[in-house]
Amino acid sequence: MLTGLKNYLLTEFEIDFKREDLLAEAFTHASYVNEHPKDGLKYYERIEFLGDAVMQLCVSEYLFARYPTLPEGKLSRLRAAMVCEDSFSRFAKECHFDEYILLGKGEEKANARQRASLLCDIFEAFIGALYLDQGKDCVVKFISKVIFPKLDMGWFDHLFDHKTELQEYLQQNGDCKIQYQMLSQEGPDNAKLYRMAVFANGQELGQGTGSAKKAAEQMAALAALKKLRG
């Protein structure tokens, strides 16, 4: 298992673990340790504790830099959505970490490998192991590939009011006239698709589509924010 995991991490993420004991610890469940007492193995819970703290810090720093006008409350809600069991379990599945967990026979039969809480724990434990093995910069590089792109993919858009964020961004240096204009609508009445554009002082900044005018406006505002922030 360990050799396969090391090769996988090197191939997929260009991560070459130096301390194999840390990697093994991060992917070992207590039930496996109990069934193999002579192997001298450790299970993931202590290293998971560290990984959780590292993730909180790295995600906080990223959000603080990416959203310079977002207030503390919204930053906290966004971080909570990114650093939670549901998100981490999905990240673990995407990274195929479930395939490398060492489980006892009973846990294997109980399908623990697909349990969201365990996948979350393993993901955090991996982050802790990576931090101890190669430092914070390597952790940031990894989550920049696995987690941060999810923001651009819209995973957490439901937490944002992009129109208000755009207004605050544009009005940092004074008043700015912001207008939304419908460009087109297509489809039958029960499946309309709207295209909206947002203008600032008469200049178009972005376009967006949605099943409702307000949703399309939010997507236009998001497109404008991405353009303005480069």
Rosetta blueprint (number, residue, H / E / L):
1 M L
2 L H
3 T H
4 G H
5 L H
6 K H
7 N H
8 Y H
9 L H
10 L H
11 T H
12 E H
13 F H
14 E L
15 I L
16 D L
17 F L
18 K L
19 R L
20 E H
21 D H
22 L H
23 L H
24 A H
25 E H
26 A H
27 F L
28 T E
29 H L
30 A H
31 S H
32 Y H
33 V H
34 N H
35 E H
36 H L
37 P H
38 K H
39 D H
40 G L
41 L L
42 K L
43 Y L
44 Y L
45 E H
46 R H
47 I H
48 E H
49 F H
50 L H
51 G H
52 D H
53 A H
54 V H
55 M H
56 Q H
57 L H
58 C H
59 V H
60 S H
61 E H
62 Y H
63 L H
64 F H
65 A H
66 R H
67 Y L
68 P L
69 T L
70 L L
71 P L
72 E H
73 G H
74 K H
75 L H
76 S H
77 R H
78 L H
79 R H
80 A H
81 A H
82 M H
83 V L
84 C L
85 E H
86 D H
87 S H
88 F H
89 S H
90 R H
91 F H
92 A H
93 K H
94 E H
95 C L
96 H L
97 F H
98 D H
99 E H
100 Y H
101 I L
102 L E
103 L L
104 G L
105 K H
106 G H
107 E H
108 E H
109 K H
110 A L
111 N L
112 A H
113 R H
114 Q H
115 R L
116 A H
117 S H
118 L H
119 L H
120 C H
121 D H
122 I H
123 F H
124 E H
125 A H
126 F H
127 I H
128 G H
129 A H
130 L H
131 Y H
132 L H
133 D H
134 Q H
135 G L
136 K H
137 D H
138 C H
139 V H
140 V H
141 K H
142 F H
143 I H
144 S H
145 K H
146 V H
147 I L
148 F L
149 P H
150 K H
151 L H
152 D H
153 M L
154 G L
155 W L
156 F L
157 D H
158 H H
159 L H
160 F L
161 D L
162 H H
163 K H
164 T H
165 E H
166 L H
167 Q H
168 E H
169 Y H
170 L H
171 Q L
172 Q L
173 N L
174 G L
175 D L
176 C L
177 K L
178 I E
179 Q E
180 Y E
181 Q E
182 M E
183 L E
184 S E
185 Q E
186 E E
187 G L
188 P L
189 D H
190 N H
191 A H
192 K L
193 L E
194 Y E
195 R E
196 M E
197 A E
198 V E
199 F E
200 A E
201 N L
202 G L
203 Q E
204 E E
205 L E
206 G E
207 Q E
208 G E
209 T E
210 G E
211 S L
212 A L
213 K H
214 K H
215 A H
216 A H
217 E H
218 Q H
219 M H
220 A H
221 A H
222 L H
223 A H
224 A H
225 L H
226 K H
227 K H
228 L H
229 R H
230 G L
